[in-house]
Amino acid sequence: MNDYIVLIRRKLSPDAGVDVMHDLHEALKIHQAPLVFFHGDGVEATSAIAAGWAAANPAVDWCMCRTSLERRSAVDALPASFTVASLVTFYQAVLSASRVDSLGLGGTFASGSDPSEEQSSTRLLLDVGYAPSGQRQRRETLEMALGAAALELDASVLFHGDGLAHLAGDAARAWAQVTDFGLLGMYGETPGRPFGSEIVVQNVNAAQAARMRARAVTILIL
């Protein structure tokens, strides 16, 4: 059972985000059973940290998303300390973790929870605040949502700022498999202006979005 989870969904380099990486390194040392899960563009981050971190943190479960890895034929072979896993593995770990950090394309966030509280482990908010650079990023963001839906987690997706681009144009139709069956709550933060999309989402203003974040036990910045 993992008490600390880190989701990495963006590329990293040894000299990028020094403060963030230092904080992450320190957090790995103080928890008993950490899991670092690489998904999407994050699977290209391993070469930057594997050499030193994996060797220095033998108690950490280093996991790479199988599907994300298969899409990137240019990624080097996995270091010996890494394993291949699915989003189901990731979300099942999240349910028991006391802290979840995410290093996503939309930013960085630390989220604490108390798994002993009744139903606390299922209040999950997927925060989408970045514009996808291509179809692959669109698909992998949707996969994060579908993974939560597959486990029937009490989860919602909040699109805001540049993240509203996921709901624009023909490419947004892929989200219909979520909205048509009501698998997850779908929200768009659109302060002061109307938002039109082929995908039916509930519009919220900045104050309502802030309340959603405050109520969420775990926030994943995608």
C-alpha positions as CSV (number, residue, x, y, z in Angstrom):
1,M,0.0,0.0,0.0
2,N,1.5,3.3,-1.1
3,D,1.3,6.3,1.3
4,Y,2.7,8.9,-1.1
5,I,2.0,9.2,-4.9
6,V,3.6,11.4,-7.5
7,L,2.1,11.7,-10.9
8,I,4.5,13.0,-13.6
9,R,2.8,14.1,-16.9
10,R,5.4,16.4,-18.3
11,K,9.0,16.2,-19.6
12,L,11.7,17.0,-17.1
13,S,15.3,17.7,-17.4
14,P,18.1,17.8,-14.8
15,D,18.2,21.6,-14.8
16,A,14.4,22.3,-15.0
17,G,12.2,23.1,-12.1
18,V,15.0,22.8,-9.5
19,D,12.8,23.9,-6.5
20,V,10.0,21.5,-7.5
21,M,12.4,18.6,-8.0
22,H,14.1,19.3,-4.7
23,D,10.8,19.2,-2.8
24,L,9.8,16.0,-4.6
25,H,13.1,14.4,-3.7
26,E,12.7,15.3,-0.1
27,A,9.2,14.0,0.0
28,L,10.3,10.7,-1.3
29,K,12.7,10.3,1.5
30,I,10.2,10.9,4.4
31,H,7.5,8.6,3.2
32,Q,7.6,4.9,3.8
33,A,6.0,3.5,0.6
34,P,6.1,6.1,-2.3
35,L,5.0,5.5,-5.9
36,V,6.1,7.6,-8.8
37,F,3.9,7.1,-11.8
38,F,4.9,8.5,-15.3
39,H,2.1,9.1,-17.7
40,G,1.8,10.9,-21.1
41,D,4.8,13.1,-21.8
42,G,6.1,12.2,-18.4
43,V,7.4,8.9,-19.7
44,E,10.1,10.9,-21.4
45,A,11.3,12.2,-18.1
46,T,12.9,9.0,-16.8
47,S,16.3,9.6,-18.4
48,A,16.6,12.8,-16.4
49,I,16.1,11.3,-13.0
50,A,16.5,7.5,-13.2
51,A,20.3,7.4,-12.8
52,G,20.5,9.0,-9.4
53,W,17.0,8.9,-7.9
54,A,16.1,5.3,-8.4
55,A,19.4,4.1,-6.9
56,A,19.1,6.5,-4.0
57,N,15.4,5.6,-3.3
58,P,15.1,1.8,-3.3
59,A,11.8,1.9,-1.4
60,V,10.1,3.8,-4.2
61,D,7.9,2.1,-6.7
62,W,8.9,3.6,-10.1
63,C,6.1,2.9,-12.6
64,M,5.7,3.8,-16.3
65,C,2.3,3.8,-18.0
66,R,2.2,1.0,-20.4
67,T,0.1,2.7,-23.0
68,S,2.0,6.0,-22.9
69,L,5.3,4.1,-23.3
70,E,4.0,2.1,-26.3
71,R,3.2,5.3,-28.1
72,R,6.7,6.6,-27.9
73,S,9.0,4.3,-29.8
74,A,11.9,6.7,-29.3
75,V,12.0,6.3,-25.5
76,D,15.0,4.5,-24.2
77,A,14.7,1.1,-22.6
78,L,13.4,1.3,-19.1
79,P,16.0,1.3,-16.3
80,A,16.0,-1.9,-14.3
81,S,14.3,-0.3,-11.3
82,F,11.2,0.7,-13.4
83,T,8.1,-1.4,-14.0
84,V,5.3,-1.0,-16.5
85,A,1.8,-0.5,-15.1
86,S,-1.7,0.7,-16.0
87,L,-3.8,3.7,-14.9
88,V,-5.8,1.2,-12.8
89,T,-2.6,0.6,-10.8
90,F,-2.2,4.3,-10.3
91,Y,-5.8,5.1,-9.2
92,Q,-5.9,2.1,-6.9
93,A,-2.8,3.5,-5.2
94,V,-4.3,7.0,-5.0
95,L,-7.2,5.6,-2.9
96,S,-4.9,4.7,0.0
97,A,-2.4,7.6,-0.2
98,S,-2.1,10.3,2.4
99,R,-0.5,12.7,-0.1
100,V,-0.7,13.0,-3.9
101,D,1.6,15.3,-5.8
102,S,1.1,16.0,-9.6
103,L,3.6,17.5,-12.0
104,G,1.4,18.1,-15.0
105,L,1.4,20.0,-18.2
106,G,-0.9,22.5,-16.4
107,G,1.3,23.0,-13.4
108,T,2.3,21.4,-10.1
109,F,0.1,20.7,-7.1
110,A,0.3,18.8,-3.7
111,S,-2.8,17.3,-2.4
112,G,-3.2,15.7,1.1
113,S,-6.0,13.3,2.2
114,D,-7.0,11.1,5.1
115,P,-8.0,7.7,3.7
116,S,-9.5,6.8,7.1
117,E,-12.3,9.3,6.6
118,E,-15.5,7.9,5.2
119,Q,-15.7,8.2,1.4
120,S,-12.7,10.7,1.5
121,S,-10.6,8.6,-0.9
122,T,-13.0,9.0,-3.8
123,R,-13.4,12.8,-4.0
124,L,-11.1,13.4,-7.0
125,L,-10.8,16.5,-9.2
126,L,-8.9,16.3,-12.5
127,D,-7.7,19.8,-13.3
128,V,-7.1,20.6,-17.0
129,G,-5.6,24.0,-17.5
130,Y,-3.3,23.5,-20.5
131,A,-4.0,23.6,-24.3
132,P,-3.0,20.3,-26.0
133,S,-0.2,20.5,-28.5
134,G,-1.5,17.6,-30.5
135,Q,-3.8,14.6,-30.7
136,R,-1.7,12.5,-28.4
137,Q,-1.9,15.0,-25.5
138,R,-5.7,15.1,-26.1
139,R,-6.0,11.4,-26.0
140,E,-3.8,10.9,-22.9
141,T,-5.8,13.5,-20.9
142,L,-9.0,11.8,-21.8
143,E,-7.4,8.5,-20.7
144,M,-6.8,9.9,-17.3
145,A,-10.6,10.6,-17.0
146,L,-11.6,7.3,-18.4
147,G,-9.3,5.5,-15.9
148,A,-11.1,7.2,-13.0
149,A,-14.5,6.4,-14.6
150,A,-13.6,2.7,-15.1
151,L,-13.1,2.4,-11.3
152,E,-16.3,4.3,-10.7
153,L,-14.5,6.9,-8.6
154,D,-16.4,10.0,-7.4
155,A,-14.5,12.2,-9.8
156,S,-15.0,15.4,-11.8
157,V,-13.0,17.1,-14.5
158,L,-12.5,20.9,-14.4
159,F,-11.4,22.6,-17.6
160,H,-10.2,26.2,-17.3
161,G,-8.1,28.8,-19.1
162,D,-6.1,27.2,-21.9
163,G,-7.6,23.9,-20.9
164,L,-10.9,24.8,-22.5
165,A,-9.2,24.1,-25.8
166,H,-9.8,20.3,-25.1
167,L,-13.5,21.0,-25.6
168,A,-13.2,22.9,-28.8
169,G,-13.5,21.7,-32.4
170,D,-14.1,18.2,-33.8
171,A,-11.4,16.6,-31.5
172,A,-13.7,17.4,-28.5
173,R,-16.1,14.7,-29.6
174,A,-14.0,12.0,-28.0
175,W,-15.2,13.3,-24.6
176,A,-18.7,12.3,-25.5
177,Q,-18.1,8.8,-24.2
178,V,-17.8,10.5,-20.8
179,T,-20.7,13.0,-21.0
180,D,-23.2,10.8,-22.9
181,F,-23.2,8.3,-20.1
182,G,-22.6,10.7,-17.2
183,L,-19.5,8.9,-16.1
184,L,-17.9,11.9,-14.5
185,G,-18.8,15.4,-13.6
186,M,-17.7,17.7,-16.4
187,Y,-17.2,21.4,-15.7
188,G,-15.8,24.4,-17.6
189,E,-14.7,27.5,-15.8
190,T,-15.8,30.4,-18.0
191,P,-15.9,33.6,-16.0
192,G,-17.7,36.5,-17.6
193,R,-18.3,34.9,-21.0
194,P,-20.4,32.2,-22.6
195,F,-18.8,29.0,-23.6
196,G,-20.0,26.9,-26.5
197,S,-18.9,23.3,-27.1
198,E,-20.3,20.2,-28.7
199,I,-19.6,18.6,-25.4
200,V,-22.1,19.2,-22.7
201,V,-20.3,20.6,-19.6
202,Q,-21.6,22.6,-16.7
203,N,-20.3,26.2,-16.8
204,V,-19.0,27.5,-13.5
205,N,-17.5,30.9,-12.5
206,A,-14.2,31.5,-10.7
207,A,-15.8,31.3,-7.2
208,Q,-17.6,28.1,-8.0
209,A,-14.4,26.6,-9.4
210,A,-12.6,27.6,-6.2
211,R,-15.2,25.8,-4.1
212,M,-14.8,22.7,-6.2
213,R,-11.0,22.7,-5.5
214,A,-11.5,23.4,-1.8
215,R,-13.9,20.4,-1.4
216,A,-11.7,18.0,-3.4
217,V,-9.7,15.6,-1.3
218,T,-7.3,14.9,-4.2
219,I,-6.5,17.3,-7.1
220,L,-4.5,16.0,-10.1
221,I,-3.1,18.7,-12.3
222,L,-3.1,17.2,-15.7
